[in-house]
Structures are given as C-alpha cells and as structure tokens.
Amino acid sequence: MDIKEKIWLSSPHMGDTEQGYVKDAFETNWIAPLGPNVNAFEHAIKEKLGYAVHVAALSSGTAALHLGLQLLGVQQGDEVLCQSFTFSASANPILYVGATPVFIDSEKDTWNMSPTLLRKAIENRIKEKGVPKAIIAVHLYGMPYNVEAIQNIANEFNIPILEDSAEALGSTYNKKACGTFGDIGVLSFNGNKIITTSGGGALVSKDKAFTDKAIFLATQARDNAPHYQHSHVGYNYRMSNVLAGIGRGQMEVLQDRVDARRANFAFYEDMLDSFKEIEFLNEPEGYYSNRWLSCILTPSFEMRERIRLALQDENIESRPLWKPLHLQPIFKEYKQFTDGTSESLFNRGLCLPSGSNLGRADLERVADCIKKVLL
C-alpha cells in the first residue's frame, strides 16, 4: 500500500536569505555565542515590536522565562500565578527557582487566563499566604489574552506580569504587539513556531536594566575583571551567532508567515462552516492573532478522537489542545482555581496542520478527511 506524503502540524519554513547570514557567520568565524548576527537579530525584533523595548536573544523561550522570574525577584517559597491552559514550559521555570505555582483556569472568549478567577486566586492567596510574587499570562495559540483586564488586576495588587508570548510573535492587542505588555515579555523561536532559529528565544522589556541583567546572567554571570570571576550564579543561555543568522532571515518574512497561517485558518473555517459540530475561536474586537495553530472544537472527546485518528490514518499530523497543567501529574498537587473551562477545551479541541508552507492541496486533504468523519 502506498504511504501518503506526511502533512506536518507546524514545520519550519525557511526563506531566501537565512543561508546568507549563516554563511557570513562561517566566513567571518563568528561561530561563538555573540556576534553581529545576534545584535542584528535583536534589533530586528525590537523594530518589529514597534515599541520602546529592549531585547536579549537567548537559547530558548524557557530560558527567557527562567531568567524573567529571577529578574522579578521570584525565589524559593514564593507563589506564582500561572495560566493552566498552556505548555508545561510556562510553569516549569517556577519550579527551577524553588517557587510554587498556583494555576488559573481560562475564559471562553480567548481560551486564556480568566480575569475573574485571577482575582479570586489573588484574594485567596493574600488571605492564606500573602501577595503572589508574579503572574505568568500566556497568549495561547497566538490569541492575545485579555490584556486590559489582566493588567488592571495586576496593577491593583501591585503584582508584575511575565508575559509568555512564545506563540504570539506577530499578534497584536489594540494594534500593540504582544510581548510588550508585561513587565517582561518572552518569545520563542523553536522549530515549530511562527518563525524559527532552530532553537532559541528572547527576553523583552521596556526596562533596559532587565535585559542588561538577563544578558549578564545568560553569559555565565562573569564579573568585569581581567580573569574569570563570578559573584552570581550564571547560565549558558545566550543565543549563538549562527542561529541568530537564521533568525535575521526569518524576521524578514515574519508578516508573510503570519498572513499564510491566518489564511490557513480562514480556509478551514470556510470549508467546515456548514458543519455545526465544528467550532472555531473568533477574534474579539481589538484582537489580532497570528493563528500560529488553527484549532477546532468538537462536541465531545469521542468526536475529537474520531477526527484525530482519521487524520492519523491519512498520515496527517494533528494534536489535542494543551492538557491543562493542573491536570498534569507533575503539577496536580498544587493550588488551582478552575471552573472546568480548560478541561473541556482539552477534551474537545484539536490543532490542525497550520504550517505557512502548506499548499492548497494539503489543506484540502485535511478538510476532506474531517468532512468524511462528519458526513
């Protein structure tokens, strides 16, 4: 039996200029972390975000989250409020610094952190333990969280926000770029993201002291001395000049990649519009999602699985929505403020192939497979 060509969920999509920047790194022997590609990549990110921000290019989004927590003064014994409906990397760094996560469920309008439950959690933790040290809010699948409501609550209780924009480069809220709203923002350039450096991330802040300190810690926290002297624990978290060269080329096609992924979403929405069993997450007014992944909701876990397995049989990769962190074995014992929203989304939701390099025939193959299940 002939095996059909694989359709991936979200594969890397290279442009025309990445190899030139990488070649230049080799020809000039800038292979070490740091170098002109790193500087230029940071500048390109800053220029794209269109805000008075500073950028530190790092080895991963997880590294940026880890450093972000440290920069906000989170330490052992502190509590950090974290969106539950997200990838585990949003919460793992809380444990890296010895703090305790407190998980917050989602709202239905954006699938992101519920402002109502956030307020409830803060008031509860103040009564029982004290003011939480930070809030980790996530722009899930590229959809901005309710920035205004979350920010108002954070300001009221004087709690800083670590803005996880790992999936949201190119997304905006009221025409301002995601990654620029929190005290510290985090980006990811992992291989499956909207653009990629193979592996990489960035820490973003309007406060230059934060990015300067992040760069210091990310380069093994070496003191200013002629010999190697260290007064702080440091990390090997800086992005390499080679990978930053890939990033420079990718930044040049970012809007093209966003446009392509938004077109994928519109295609699925149009093709499946007549099936009442399928729901899509719409953009509220003022929200602009990069549609990193196109996601659907089905009526039940059983229907989700029928579709997922049918796609699998056709050699088409799909993936259930994130399993909420408060349901994960590693996190299930921690405090949670939930109402069942994210659990329902997980049980009923599916991510469809969304890469910017998909052709119309690929998208039709996916949609036709889903239709056969529903007909």
C-alpha positions as CSV (number, residue, x, y, z in Angstrom):
1,M,0.0,0.0,0.0
2,D,1.3,3.4,-0.9
3,I,2.0,5.7,2.1
4,K,0.7,9.2,1.5
5,E,3.0,12.1,2.0
6,K,3.2,13.3,5.6
7,I,1.4,16.6,6.4
8,W,3.0,18.1,9.5
9,L,1.4,20.1,12.2
10,S,3.8,23.0,12.0
11,S,7.0,22.5,10.2
12,P,9.8,25.1,9.8
13,H,9.6,27.3,6.7
14,M,12.8,28.8,5.5
15,G,13.1,31.9,3.3
16,D,15.7,33.0,0.8
17,T,18.2,34.9,3.0
18,E,18.9,32.8,6.1
19,Q,21.7,30.8,4.4
20,G,23.5,34.1,3.5
21,Y,23.6,35.3,7.1
22,V,24.7,31.8,8.3
23,K,27.4,31.7,5.6
24,D,28.6,35.0,6.7
25,A,29.0,33.8,10.3
26,F,31.2,30.9,9.0
27,E,33.2,33.1,6.7
28,T,34.0,35.6,9.4
29,N,34.4,32.8,12.0
30,W,31.7,34.3,14.2
31,I,30.6,30.8,15.5
32,A,30.6,31.6,19.2
33,P,27.6,33.0,21.1
34,L,27.5,36.7,20.5
35,G,28.4,38.4,17.2
36,P,26.9,40.7,14.5
37,N,24.0,38.4,13.8
38,V,22.9,38.4,17.4
39,N,23.0,42.2,17.5
40,A,21.1,42.5,14.2
41,F,18.5,39.9,15.2
42,E,17.8,41.7,18.5
43,H,17.5,45.0,16.5
44,A,15.0,43.3,14.1
45,I,12.9,42.0,16.9
46,K,12.9,45.4,18.6
47,E,11.9,47.1,15.3
48,K,9.1,44.6,14.7
49,L,7.6,45.0,18.1
50,G,7.3,48.7,17.4
51,Y,7.6,49.8,21.0
52,A,10.3,51.3,23.2
53,V,11.6,47.8,24.3
54,H,15.0,46.2,24.7
55,V,15.7,42.6,23.6
56,A,18.1,39.9,24.8
57,A,18.3,36.9,22.4
58,L,18.6,33.6,24.3
59,S,18.9,29.9,23.7
60,S,15.2,29.2,24.3
61,G,11.9,30.7,25.4
62,T,12.2,28.5,28.5
63,A,15.5,30.2,29.4
64,A,13.8,33.6,29.0
65,L,11.0,32.5,31.4
66,H,13.6,31.3,33.9
67,L,15.6,34.5,33.8
68,G,12.4,36.5,33.8
69,L,11.3,35.0,37.1
70,Q,14.7,35.7,38.6
71,L,14.7,39.3,37.4
72,L,11.3,39.8,39.0
73,G,12.8,38.6,42.3
74,V,10.9,35.3,42.5
75,Q,12.6,32.9,44.8
76,Q,12.1,29.8,47.0
77,G,8.8,29.9,49.0
78,D,7.1,32.5,46.7
79,E,3.9,31.8,44.8
80,V,3.5,32.5,41.1
81,L,0.1,32.6,39.5
82,C,0.2,30.8,36.1
83,Q,-2.2,30.1,33.3
84,S,-3.1,26.5,33.4
85,F,-4.1,26.0,29.8
86,T,-0.6,26.1,28.2
87,F,2.5,24.1,27.5
88,S,4.5,22.9,30.6
89,A,7.4,25.2,29.8
90,S,5.3,28.1,31.0
91,A,5.3,26.7,34.5
92,N,8.5,24.5,34.8
93,P,10.7,27.6,35.5
94,I,8.6,28.3,38.6
95,L,10.0,25.1,40.0
96,Y,13.5,25.9,38.7
97,V,13.6,28.9,41.1
98,G,12.0,26.9,44.0
99,A,8.7,28.8,43.9
100,T,5.2,27.3,43.9
101,P,2.8,27.6,41.0
102,V,-0.9,28.4,41.5
103,F,-2.9,27.6,38.4
104,I,-5.6,29.8,36.9
105,D,-8.3,28.5,34.5
106,S,-9.3,30.0,31.2
107,E,-12.0,32.3,30.0
108,K,-14.1,31.1,27.0
109,D,-13.6,34.2,24.8
110,T,-9.9,33.8,24.4
111,W,-9.0,30.5,26.0
112,N,-6.5,32.4,28.1
113,M,-6.3,33.3,31.8
114,S,-9.7,34.2,33.3
115,P,-9.6,37.6,34.9
116,T,-12.4,36.5,37.3
117,L,-10.5,33.5,38.5
118,L,-7.3,35.5,38.7
119,R,-8.9,38.0,41.1
120,K,-10.4,35.2,43.1
121,A,-7.0,33.5,43.4
122,I,-5.1,36.6,44.4
123,E,-7.7,37.4,47.1
124,N,-7.5,33.9,48.4
125,R,-3.7,33.7,48.4
126,I,-3.4,37.1,50.2
127,K,-5.6,35.7,53.0
128,E,-3.8,32.4,53.3
129,K,-0.2,33.2,52.5
130,G,0.5,36.7,51.2
131,V,0.6,38.6,47.9
132,P,1.8,36.3,45.0
133,K,5.2,37.3,43.5
134,A,4.3,37.3,39.8
135,I,1.7,36.4,37.2
136,I,2.5,34.3,34.1
137,A,-0.1,35.1,31.4
138,V,0.0,33.4,28.0
139,H,-1.1,34.4,24.6
140,L,-2.3,30.9,23.6
141,Y,-2.0,29.7,20.0
142,G,-1.3,33.3,19.1
143,M,-4.6,34.7,20.5
144,P,-3.9,37.6,22.9
145,Y,-5.1,37.3,26.4
146,N,-7.4,39.9,27.9
147,V,-4.6,42.4,28.3
148,E,-6.6,45.3,29.8
149,A,-8.4,43.2,32.4
150,I,-5.3,41.2,33.5
151,Q,-3.2,44.4,33.6
152,N,-5.8,46.2,35.7
153,I,-5.9,43.4,38.3
154,A,-2.1,43.2,38.3
155,N,-1.8,46.9,38.9
156,E,-4.4,46.9,41.7
157,F,-2.5,44.3,43.7
158,N,1.0,45.5,42.5
159,I,2.0,42.1,41.0
160,P,4.3,42.1,38.0
161,I,3.4,40.2,34.8
162,L,5.7,37.8,33.0
163,E,4.1,37.8,29.5
164,D,4.5,34.5,27.8
165,S,4.4,35.4,24.1
166,A,6.1,32.2,22.9
167,E,3.3,31.5,20.5
168,A,2.3,35.1,19.7
169,L,5.0,36.9,17.7
170,G,3.1,38.9,15.1
171,S,-0.1,39.1,17.2
172,T,-1.4,42.4,18.5
173,Y,-3.9,43.7,21.1
174,N,-5.4,47.1,20.2
175,K,-2.7,47.3,17.5
176,K,0.2,46.9,20.0
177,A,2.5,44.0,19.7
178,C,2.2,41.0,22.0
179,G,5.4,40.7,24.0
180,T,5.3,44.4,25.0
181,F,2.6,44.5,27.7
182,G,4.1,42.7,30.7
183,D,6.9,43.9,32.9
184,I,8.9,41.2,31.0
185,G,7.9,39.5,27.8
186,V,9.1,36.2,26.4
187,L,9.4,35.0,22.8
188,S,10.2,31.5,21.4
189,F,11.8,30.6,18.1
190,N,11.5,26.8,18.5
191,G,11.3,24.8,15.3
192,N,7.5,24.7,15.2
193,K,6.9,28.4,15.9
194,I,5.7,31.1,13.5
195,I,9.4,31.8,12.7
196,T,12.4,29.7,13.9
197,T,16.1,29.9,14.7
198,S,16.0,26.1,15.1
199,G,16.1,26.6,18.9
200,G,16.0,30.0,20.5
201,G,14.1,32.6,22.4
202,A,14.2,36.2,23.6
203,L,13.5,38.2,26.7
204,V,11.9,41.6,26.1
205,S,11.3,44.5,28.4
206,K,10.8,48.3,28.4
207,D,13.2,48.4,31.3
208,K,16.8,48.1,29.9
209,A,18.1,47.1,33.4
210,F,16.1,43.9,33.0
211,T,17.6,43.0,29.6
212,D,21.1,44.0,30.7
213,K,20.8,41.8,33.7
214,A,19.4,39.0,31.6
215,I,22.4,39.1,29.2
216,F,24.8,39.2,32.2
217,L,23.2,36.1,33.7
218,A,22.9,34.3,30.4
219,T,26.6,34.6,29.8
220,Q,27.7,32.8,33.0
221,A,27.4,36.0,35.1
222,R,31.1,36.9,34.6
223,D,32.2,39.9,36.6
224,N,34.1,42.8,35.0
225,A,37.6,41.6,35.7
226,P,40.6,40.5,33.6
227,H,40.3,37.0,34.9
228,Y,37.2,34.8,35.2
229,Q,35.5,36.0,38.4
230,H,31.9,35.2,39.4
231,S,29.7,36.8,42.1
232,H,26.4,35.3,40.9
233,V,25.1,32.0,39.6
234,G,25.1,32.3,35.8
235,Y,23.8,30.3,32.9
236,N,24.8,29.4,29.4
237,Y,21.6,30.9,27.9
238,R,22.8,33.2,25.2
239,M,21.9,32.6,21.5
240,S,24.6,31.6,19.1
241,N,25.6,33.9,16.2
242,V,24.9,31.1,13.8
243,L,21.3,30.6,14.9
244,A,20.8,34.3,15.1
245,G,21.7,34.4,11.4
246,I,18.7,32.1,10.7
247,G,16.6,34.5,12.8
248,R,17.6,37.5,10.8
249,G,16.4,35.9,7.6
250,Q,13.2,34.7,9.3
251,M,12.3,38.1,10.6
252,E,12.3,39.4,7.1
253,V,9.4,37.1,6.2
254,L,7.5,37.2,9.5
255,Q,4.5,39.0,8.2
256,D,4.3,36.7,5.2
257,R,4.3,33.7,7.6
258,V,1.5,35.4,9.7
259,D,-0.5,36.0,6.6
260,A,-0.1,32.4,5.5
261,R,-1.2,31.0,8.8
262,R,-4.2,33.3,9.0
263,A,-5.1,32.2,5.5
264,N,-5.0,28.6,6.7
265,F,-7.4,29.3,9.5
266,A,-9.7,31.1,7.1
267,F,-9.6,28.2,4.7
268,Y,-10.6,25.7,7.4
269,E,-13.3,28.0,8.7
270,D,-14.8,28.3,5.2
271,M,-14.5,24.6,4.4
272,L,-16.1,23.4,7.7
273,D,-18.5,26.3,8.2
274,S,-21.6,24.1,7.2
275,F,-20.8,21.5,10.0
276,K,-22.5,22.6,13.2
277,E,-20.3,20.1,15.1
278,I,-17.2,22.2,14.5
279,E,-16.4,25.5,16.4
280,F,-13.6,28.0,15.9
281,L,-12.2,30.6,18.3
282,N,-13.1,34.0,16.9
283,E,-11.1,37.2,17.5
284,P,-12.8,39.6,19.9
285,E,-12.7,43.3,18.8
286,G,-9.2,44.7,19.0
287,Y,-7.5,41.3,19.0
288,Y,-5.3,40.1,16.1
289,S,-4.0,36.6,16.3
290,N,-1.1,35.2,14.2
291,R,-3.1,32.0,14.2
292,W,0.0,30.1,15.0
293,L,-2.1,26.9,15.1
294,S,-5.6,26.5,13.6
295,C,-7.7,24.9,16.3
296,I,-11.2,23.4,16.2
297,L,-13.6,22.4,18.9
298,T,-15.8,19.3,18.6
299,P,-18.9,18.3,20.6
300,S,-17.1,15.6,22.6
301,F,-13.9,13.7,23.4
302,E,-15.2,10.9,21.2
303,M,-15.7,13.1,18.2
304,R,-12.3,14.7,18.7
305,E,-10.6,11.3,18.7
306,R,-12.5,10.1,15.7
307,I,-11.2,13.1,13.7
308,R,-7.7,12.8,15.1
309,L,-7.4,9.1,14.3
310,A,-8.9,9.6,10.8
311,L,-6.2,12.2,10.1
312,Q,-3.6,9.9,11.6
313,D,-4.7,7.1,9.2
314,E,-4.1,9.6,6.3
315,N,-0.6,10.4,7.6
316,I,-1.8,13.9,8.7
317,E,-0.4,15.2,12.0
318,S,-2.8,16.8,14.4
319,R,-2.7,17.3,18.2
320,P,-5.2,17.7,21.0
321,L,-5.2,21.1,22.6
322,W,-2.8,21.5,25.6
323,K,-3.7,19.4,28.5
324,P,-4.2,21.8,31.4
325,L,-1.3,22.0,33.8
326,H,-3.4,21.5,36.8
327,L,-4.3,18.0,35.4
328,Q,-0.6,17.1,34.7
329,P,0.9,14.5,37.1
330,I,3.8,16.8,37.9
331,F,1.6,19.7,38.9
332,K,-1.7,18.1,40.1
333,E,-0.9,18.7,43.8
334,Y,-0.6,22.5,43.5
335,K,-3.3,25.0,44.3
336,Q,-5.7,25.7,41.5
337,F,-8.6,28.0,40.7
338,T,-10.6,26.3,38.0
339,D,-14.1,26.1,36.6
340,G,-13.7,23.3,34.1
341,T,-13.2,25.5,31.0
342,S,-9.7,24.4,30.1
343,E,-10.5,20.7,30.8
344,S,-13.5,20.9,28.4
345,L,-11.3,22.6,25.8
346,F,-8.7,19.9,26.1
347,N,-11.2,17.1,25.8
348,R,-13.0,18.6,22.7
349,G,-10.2,20.5,20.9
350,L,-7.8,19.6,18.2
351,C,-4.9,21.5,16.5
352,L,-4.9,21.1,12.7
353,P,-1.9,21.3,10.3
354,S,-1.1,25.0,10.2
355,G,2.4,25.5,8.7
356,S,2.9,28.5,6.5
357,N,4.4,26.2,3.9
358,L,1.2,24.1,3.3
359,G,-0.2,24.2,-0.2
360,R,-3.9,24.3,-1.1
361,A,-3.9,20.6,-1.9
362,D,-2.6,19.9,1.6
363,L,-5.3,22.0,3.2
364,E,-8.0,20.3,1.1
365,R,-6.7,16.9,2.1
366,V,-7.1,17.8,5.8
367,A,-10.5,19.3,5.3
368,D,-11.8,16.4,3.2
369,C,-10.7,13.9,5.8
370,I,-12.6,15.8,8.5
371,K,-15.7,16.0,6.3
372,K,-15.7,12.3,5.8
373,V,-15.9,11.8,9.6
374,L,-18.7,14.3,10.0
375,L,-20.8,13.2,7.0
